[in-house]
Structures are given as structure tokens and as C-alpha cells.
């Protein structure tokens, strides 16, 4: 059996559909692309189904290769492969994060139709990082989410620690999948605002860049795909909780108090910090079980009953109900 994909996440079918819209608009056959990526094309009819994040990453890589466009077909004109890597090289000499963001913004401003990024320092020691992709055709806000994920994770990698987000804000109304925005960005999200972007502590902009040519070469092997296809813990409390809980649900799993103790926090503090990241302890546990179930169904010969036992379900029927709630499908039907 293959190792569980390190992100411990799965990706909902509606994001697969959204990712394909740019390619479809350019005449690419989505079913052929899905088959090439090892994904059942039936997901086009079932937005509530889920796939492993490794499959989603493979789909994004294939989209990049087929379209030769880092914007996945959503922009007014393509961004040729290698553009992101070149930008990364340009910011390496920057002395701090603020300098790096401004240089990256100037770099992309050289390409007509590219996203516009601005930084605005405001009162209360906060800073706004604003994103404008109004020239893009992004009806599901998929590329908006991808760019924000990439921006946060790339800059966090640059300074060697997760940049704390006060919140993420969006200039559009609350979407149906608002919970997933909070999930992927690991922070509170507010919609219907004056701009789209992040609010971060102003002091984070003064953090020095610690990366170099050697670490950048390693970083770029799977970037920018991995930055938007799998969650990056980067010291987040949600990531730490996932690691403490682990992957073995066949025995009793640690409760909130035990996890908090392992992290040298009070349970109240841990609960508050998870809330700040837009998640709860119970949601983390449920998502781990969901993603493990998808992994076992895709990559093992275990029976549905055995998988239910591995996940700590006393009755197989309880597992059936939970899995259908998670994915919209029964375990047996998902495996076909």
C-alpha cells in the first residue's frame, strides 16, 4: 500500500470542476485530461465527491503542461511556464518581506493583464496586502483562491515561518463554499469587503528573507503547483494538531485536552488559536478520518468493514453515513 499523501487532505470535486474551466474555454477535453491525471471523469457530474490531493496536484501539473500557462487559462493572456521561477530569483536579494513583495509586484506589472499586488500600512500596526485580478475570467474565484494561497505560502517560505494572518478579505459576496476558503487559507475570511487580499501584522513585513539559490532550487522542483494543491502547515496550530492526533483511529485518539498538553498549551488557548485559523478540533479530526477513508479506498485492498474499523467506527453503517455526508457517495460506490 502506498504512503498516505503527506498533506493528509482531500480535494472536493467542485474545485476540480473550477480548475478545469480555463482549459475548457480553450477547447481542451476535460475528460481526457482527468483520465490522464488518474481521476474518474464522473467527478464532473458529482461536485461533492472528493479526490486525494496528490491527484489534484497531478491535474494542476497537467493543466500547466497542456496550456503552457501558469494562470491555467483564466487570464487575458498566458503566463509562460518559468515566469514564477524567474520572479522568485528576482526577489532573493531583497532584505525583508516588504521589499520582496514590492519587487514581485513590480515584476508582474511588466506583463500586461497580470495580477496587481499592493501593500498598504494602516493604523493599529496592521498591513493590507491587496490583490487585483479584475482582468481575469474567474467565475468560481478559483484562481483568486490559488493566488492568495500561493502568495501566503511563498512569502512564509521566504522568511522561514508562517506569516500570521489577521484575516483574509474578499471583494465579492459570500460564496456557497465559504467554509473551504477558511479551510485552505487557515484564517478567518470576510466577504463583501472593499478589496481582496490579506490583513497581516505590520511587523511581519520587516522579517528578513532567509532563503538562497540552493534552497530556491529545491523549492522550485514542485512549485508553484504544490503551493496551491496541498496545505502547508508552516507551523500552523491546525497542522500541529493533525500531527499529534496521527493517523491511527483504530484505538482511542487524543482529545482536545491531551493534544493541548502535548503542545504545551491550555485547552482554551488551543481552541482559540484554532478558531483564529478558521477551524475547530472536531473538524480536524473529521477531516483526517475522511481523508484516510479516501486514501484506503483508493490505495488498499481493505474491505469497507475493515476500513470502518481502522477509522474507529463501531458499526460499518455509521461509516457509510459519515462517508456519504463527506463525499455525497457511499464507500462501495466511490471505490468502483
N, C-alpha and C positions, 0 to 999 in steps of 0.2 A: 504493500500500500504506500502511496506517495505521502510525503510530509504535508501536513496541513499548511496551506499558504500562510506565510508569516504575518500577514496583516490581520488574520482572523476575522475577515469581513466578507460579506457577500454584497452583490450589487443588484438593485431592483431592476426589473425589466423595463420600466418606463424610462430609466436612464439609458439603457441600451437603445431604445427607440429614439430618444432625443439625440444621442450621439450620432445616429445614422442620418439624421435629417439633412445635414450639409451634403453628404455623399449622394443621397437620393436626389437632391436638387440638381446634381451634376450628372445624373444618368447612371450612377453606379447601382448594380443589382444588390440590394441589401441581403437577400437570402444567400447568394453566393459568398458574400463577404462573411456572413455569420458562419456558414459551413466551414469556410477556410479558417475561421477562428475557433472552431470546435464548439460552436453554440447552436443549439437547436433553433431553427428559424421560427418554430412555433411561438417563441417568445415575442414575436411581432404581434401576435394576437392575444398575448397574456401579459399585460403590463405589471401584474402583481407577482409573477414568477420571479425567481432570483437565480443568479449565476454566481460562481465563485469570482472573486476579484481578480484572480490570475487570468481567468477567461476574458474579463473585461479589459484588462491591461493588454492582452494579446489582440483584442478587437481594435483598441485605440492605435496600437502599433501598425496594424494592417491598414487602418484608415490613413495614417500618416504616409505609409508607403504608396498606397494606391492613389491618393490625392496629391501627394508631394506638397502638402500644405499643413503647417503647424496649427492653422486655425480650423482644420477639419472641414473646410468648405463653407464656413459660416461668415467669413469676412468678405469685404468688397473685392478683394484680390488676395491671392495666396501669399502665405509667408513661407518661403522656401525652407526645406529642412536644413538645419545648421544655423538658422538665424538666432535661435535661443542660445545655442552654444557660443556663438560669437559675442552676444550680449554679455554672457557670463564672463568671458575672458576680458571684456572691456571694464568690468567693474572690480576685478580683482585688486587693482592698486588703490581702490578707494579706502580712505582712512576710517570711515564709520558708516553706519547704516543709512543715515540721511544722505550722505554723499553718494552712496551706491544706488539708492532709489532714484535720485535726481539724474544720475548718469544713465541709468537704464531707461528712464523716461525720455531723455534726450536721444538715446539710441533709437528707440522705436518711433520717435517723432520724425525720423528721417524717411520712414516708409509710409507713404500716403495710405490713409484708411486704417492704420494700426491703432490699438487701444491707447488712450491718453491717460497718463498717470500723473497725479499732482499730490503734493504734500502741503498740508496747511496746519500750522501750530496754533492752537486755540487756548483759551483760558483753562484753568484747573489742571494744568500740566498734561493736557491731552493733545493728541495729534490726529488729524484726519488724513488717511491715505485714500484718495478718490480715484475711481476708475470710470472712464467714459468709453463705452463701445457702442455708442448710438448708431454708428455706421454699419454695424453688423446685423445680419438677419438671424436673430436668436430667440425664436418664439417661446421656447421652453426654458430660457435663461440657463441652458446647459453650459454654453461657453462662458457666460458670466461666472457661474459657479466654479468652472475649471480654472479660469484665470485667477480668481481670488484664492483658491486652494494653492495654486502654483506660486502666487506672489507671497503668501504667508509662509509656505513651507520652504521655498527657496531662500527667502530672507532669513528665516530661522536657521537654516543650514549655514548660511553665510556667517552668522555671528556665533554659531555653535550651541544655541539654546533656543527653546521655543519662545517666540515673541508673545507676551501675554496680550490677548485681545480683550478690550473692554466690551466691545460688541461689533457685530457686522451689520451694516445698514444697506438698504436697497431702495432704489427709486421707484420700484414697481410694487403693486399691491400684493398682499399675502397670497402665495400660490398654494395649491392643494397639498403639495409636498413640502410645506414649510419645515416640518419636523426633520426632513432629510438635510435641509440646508444647515440646521443646527448640528445635526449629526456629523456631517462631513467637515464643517468648519470648527466644530468643538467650541462653540461660544453662543451667547445669546444673539438672536437675529431680530432685527426690527425692519418692518416693511412700510412702504408709503412715505419714505423719507425724501429729503431734498437731493440726495446723491447716493451713489452706490460705492461701497468701499468698507474700510475698517476704521475703527477708533482705537488707538493704542496709547499707552503711556508715552509722553513726550521723551522721557529719559531713554526709552528703548532706541530712539534714533541716534543716540550718542554711542551706542555699543560698537566696538571695533570689529571689523571683518577679520576672521582668523584663518580663512582658507587660502590655499596656494595652488600653483599649477598642478602639483601632484594630486592633491585631494580633489581638485576640479575634474581632472581626467577620470578618476574613479566615479565621481558623482555623475558625470555626463554619460556613462555607459548606458543607463536606462532612463535618462531624463530627456525631455520633460514628462514622458508618459507616466512613470511611476509616481511622480509628484501629484498627479490628479487621479490616478486609478487605485491607489491604496492609501489608507490612512497613515499618517506619520505621527507617531506618538510624541517624539521630541520632548519628552518629559511631562506630557500632559497627565493629569491625575486619572483620566479615563484609561489611558494606556497602562499606567501603573496598577490600577485596579484589575485590568484584564490579566496582567502578568501574575498577580498574586492569586487570583481565582484559578488560573490554569485552564487545562483542557479536559480534566478528568471529572466527569459529572456522575460516574458510576458510584462513587462514595459521596458522603455529605461534603458540600463545598463550604468554604469560609463565609460567615455572614459579615454584615457591614462592620460590626464592632471588631471582629477578628482582622479584617482587611485594614481597617483604620489603624489598629495596633501595629500591624506589620509595617505600615508606612509612617509610624511614629506620629500619628495624628489622633485627635479625638474624633469620634464618630460624627459629631455635629460639624466639626471643621471639614471633614472629608465630604459630608453631604453638601455643605455649602459650596465647596470648591468644584464638585461635580456639577452642581446647578449652574455655576458660572460658566462651565464649558458646555451647557445645554444638554446635559444627560443626567441620568439617575443610576444608582447602584442596581436597581432591579432591571432597568433597560439594558445595562451592560451584560448582566447575567443572561437575560432572554436572548440578546443578540449573539452571545457566544454559543448558546445551545442551538440557535437557528443555524448559524454558520457551520458549526460542527456537523449538524444533521445533513446539510447540503454537501459538505465535504465527504461524509461517509457514503451518502447515496451515489455520489459521482465517482468515488475512488476506492471503494471497498466491496467485498463480497458479503458483508454482513447482511443478515436479513433485517427487515423492518423492525421485527421484535427485538433483535439484538441491538440495533441502533437505539431503540427506545430505552433499553436497559442501560446502555453506555451513557445516555444523556440523563439518566436519573429519573425516568418516568416509571411510576409504579405500574401503570397499565398502558398497553400499546394504544388503546383507544384514546388516552389522554395525549399521547404523542401525535396521533392522527389529527386531533382537533387543533393542537398547537401549531403543527406544521401547516395546516390549511389556513390558519389565521396569519401565519408569517408570509406565506407564498401564494395563497389562493389555490393551491393544488394539494392533493394527497401525496404521501410519500411514494406509494407504488406508482401512481401516475407520473410523478416527477421523474422517476427512475427510468421509465420506458423510453 
